[in-house]
Amino acid sequence: MRTIAPPYWPRDAGEPRRAAARRPADPWRLYLEALQSGARVPNACRPLDAVYGPLAHADATRPFVVAQLGQSLDGRIATVTGSSHYISGPAALTHLHRLRALVDAVLVGIGTAVADDPQLTVRHCAGESPVRVVLDPSGRLPAALRCLADDGPPVLVIRRAGPGVTACDRIVPVAAGADGRLDPRAIVEALAARGLRRILVEGGAQTVSGFVAAGVVDRLYVTVAPLIIGSGTEGLRLPEIAALTEALRPPTRVHVLADGDVLFDCDLAAARPAALGGDDDDGRRLLAHRPPASLADGDRGDRRDPTRHRDEQRAERAGPEHAV
Ligand SMILES: NC(=O)c1ccc[n+]([C@@H]2O[C@H](COP(=O)([O-])OP(=O)(O)OC[C@H]3O[C@@H](n4cnc5c(N)ncnc54)[C@H](OP(=O)(O)O)[C@@H]3O)[C@@H](O)[C@H]2O)c1
């Protein structure tokens, strides 16, 4: 895991010692410190560990890929004009920045890089910014984008291997399949070969869908905000299926965030068919119940929240055979 260094915690800079002592400890900061030092996770950070533990404690010797989408009630991640700022509320934004703080690399597709011009840095919580990666097979990335700024974390651009595309500090050529698409597995391997094993696929729809369809995503975080857009870019789009028995049914934890958005934390690794490296291809196993956990630090937490998902409450009452 990357070192979490004090220069990335600028809010402390110059703060008088007595003021700092009065300020309640930030559970997220305590959590990062425990992860970095290898100390036991403090009790105050247990709700955070329930959400981020699978990523934070992942085997550092092999790739671990998480993906995220912030969507509306009707499953849209942007309007028809590509506007997505902001579908999710501030708590979901903090969650996204926490994910960035825990990974070695954050990856977006060229569509998102152009539409949103994201900085891809950690700003809404303590933590170090990851390496920024843009999936730009044809090399159409405008040079003026903020994520390419030299004064930020390093940037890698994934390009389709071919004449004129030479590997260098910034360019990572990846061989394309017969259809011209890049295999997400090859992208993950190329990043892992550079020591970037914990990867956040942050968007957009095509990129996240491609990674999920390829079976390389271990954890999918979907934040659903209570708004209805009614048109625009759909979130996940996977190959068509005829029967619901073919649908992915990942073990899922549900968290109600402080501002009313709902976070679905889906264990896709457990739902992955054995052919794609999953643990099990027995569909019934995919319904295994995972107890819900709450988020701390500005989050109401679903166990205490009477408005939490009714199905989840029913599942809890019904016992361990039911999915959330
Ligand atoms: N709500 C959210 O959580 C969220 C998050 C991020 C983005 N967004 C929104 O999502 C929209 C962008 O999504 P999008 O689906 O249009 O674009 P995208 O996924 O960001 O980028 C798509 C482009 O990336 C390249 N690409 C992706 N996967 C590839 C693969 N396996 N092989 C080869 N090329 C690949 C292709 O580039 P070429 O066309 O050059 O071949 C493709 O057109 C924006 O409106 C943004 O605001 C929302």
The ligand as an SDF file (V2000), in Angstrom:
LIG
                    3D

 48 52  0  0  0  0  0  0  0  0999 V2000
  -22.2270    9.4370  -12.1090 N   0  0  0  0  0  0  0  0  0  0  0  0
  -21.0340    8.8680  -12.1180 C   0  0  0  0  0  0  0  0  0  0  0  0
  -20.6390    8.1270  -11.2030 O   0  0  0  0  0  0  0  0  0  0  0  0
  -20.1170    9.1440  -13.2610 C   0  0  0  0  0  0  0  0  0  0  0  0
  -18.7620    8.7840  -13.1760 C   0  0  0  0  0  0  0  0  0  0  0  0
  -17.9400    9.0370  -14.2430 C   0  0  0  0  0  0  0  0  0  0  0  0
  -18.4730    9.6060  -15.4010 C   0  0  0  0  0  0  0  0  0  0  0  0
  -19.7880    9.9380  -15.4650 N   0  0  0  0  0  0  0  0  0  0  0  0
  -20.3880   10.4770  -16.6870 C   0  0  0  0  0  0  0  0  0  0  0  0
  -20.2980    9.4500  -17.6560 O   0  0  0  0  0  0  0  0  0  0  0  0
  -20.2450   10.0590  -18.9520 C   0  0  0  0  0  0  0  0  0  0  0  0
  -19.1040    9.4170  -19.7040 C   0  0  0  0  0  0  0  0  0  0  0  0
  -19.3550    8.0270  -19.8030 O   0  0  0  0  0  0  0  0  0  0  0  0
  -19.1220    7.2680  -21.1730 P   0  0  0  0  0  0  0  0  0  0  0  0
  -19.6150    5.8810  -21.0420 O   0  0  0  0  0  0  0  0  0  0  0  0
  -19.6580    8.1110  -22.2880 O   0  0  0  0  0  0  0  0  0  0  0  0
  -17.5320    7.3670  -21.3370 O   0  0  0  0  0  0  0  0  0  0  0  0
  -16.2980    6.6670  -20.6040 P   0  0  0  0  0  0  0  0  0  0  0  0
  -16.6330    5.3160  -20.1300 O   0  0  0  0  0  0  0  0  0  0  0  0
  -15.6990    7.6230  -19.6620 O   0  0  0  0  0  0  0  0  0  0  0  0
  -15.2920    6.5640  -21.8410 O   0  0  0  0  0  0  0  0  0  0  0  0
  -15.6720    5.7840  -22.9520 C   0  0  0  0  0  0  0  0  0  0  0  0
  -14.5290    5.7450  -23.9420 C   0  0  0  0  0  0  0  0  0  0  0  0
  -13.3790    5.1390  -23.3330 O   0  0  0  0  0  0  0  0  0  0  0  0
  -12.7750    4.2510  -24.2410 C   0  0  0  0  0  0  0  0  0  0  0  0
  -12.9610    2.8860  -23.7180 N   0  0  0  0  0  0  0  0  0  0  0  0
  -13.6080    2.4900  -22.5920 C   0  0  0  0  0  0  0  0  0  0  0  0
  -13.4820    1.1710  -22.4140 N   0  0  0  0  0  0  0  0  0  0  0  0
  -12.7540    0.7020  -23.4590 C   0  0  0  0  0  0  0  0  0  0  0  0
  -12.2680   -0.5740  -23.8560 C   0  0  0  0  0  0  0  0  0  0  0  0
  -12.5010   -1.6820  -23.1120 N   0  0  0  0  0  0  0  0  0  0  0  0
  -11.5460   -0.6810  -24.9930 N   0  0  0  0  0  0  0  0  0  0  0  0
  -11.2930    0.4130  -25.7410 C   0  0  0  0  0  0  0  0  0  0  0  0
  -11.7140    1.6510  -25.4250 N   0  0  0  0  0  0  0  0  0  0  0  0
  -12.4230    1.7890  -24.2890 C   0  0  0  0  0  0  0  0  0  0  0  0
  -13.4680    4.4590  -25.5690 C   0  0  0  0  0  0  0  0  0  0  0  0
  -12.7560    5.5270  -26.1910 O   0  0  0  0  0  0  0  0  0  0  0  0
  -12.7950    5.7990  -27.7880 P   0  0  0  0  0  0  0  0  0  0  0  0
  -14.1540    6.3590  -28.0530 O   0  0  0  0  0  0  0  0  0  0  0  0
  -11.7150    6.7840  -28.0060 O   0  0  0  0  0  0  0  0  0  0  0  0
  -12.5890    4.4840  -28.4670 O   0  0  0  0  0  0  0  0  0  0  0  0
  -14.8460    4.8860  -25.1530 C   0  0  0  0  0  0  0  0  0  0  0  0
  -15.5660    5.6150  -26.1090 O   0  0  0  0  0  0  0  0  0  0  0  0
  -20.0150   11.5460  -18.7200 C   0  0  0  0  0  0  0  0  0  0  0  0
  -21.2400   12.2150  -18.9800 O   0  0  0  0  0  0  0  0  0  0  0  0
  -19.6440   11.6550  -17.2530 C   0  0  0  0  0  0  0  0  0  0  0  0
  -20.0980   12.8600  -16.7050 O   0  0  0  0  0  0  0  0  0  0  0  0
  -20.6310    9.7000  -14.4220 C   0  0  0  0  0  0  0  0  0  0  0  0
  1  2  1  0
  2  3  2  0
  2  4  1  0
  4  5  1  0
  4 48  2  0
  5  6  2  0
  6  7  1  0
  7  8  2  0
  8  9  1  0
  8 48  1  0
  9 10  1  0
  9 46  1  0
 10 11  1  0
 11 12  1  0
 11 44  1  0
 12 13  1  0
 13 14  1  0
 14 15  2  0
 14 16  1  0
 14 17  1  0
 17 18  1  0
 18 19  2  0
 18 20  1  0
 18 21  1  0
 21 22  1  0
 22 23  1  0
 23 24  1  0
 23 42  1  0
 24 25  1  0
 25 26  1  0
 25 36  1  0
 26 27  1  0
 26 35  1  0
 27 28  2  0
 28 29  1  0
 29 30  1  0
 29 35  2  0
 30 31  1  0
 30 32  2  0
 32 33  1  0
 33 34  2  0
 34 35  1  0
 36 37  1  0
 36 42  1  0
 37 38  1  0
 38 39  2  0
 38 40  1  0
 38 41  1  0
 42 43  1  0
 44 45  1  0
 44 46  1  0
 46 47  1  0
M  CHG  2   8   1  16  -1
M  END
$$$$
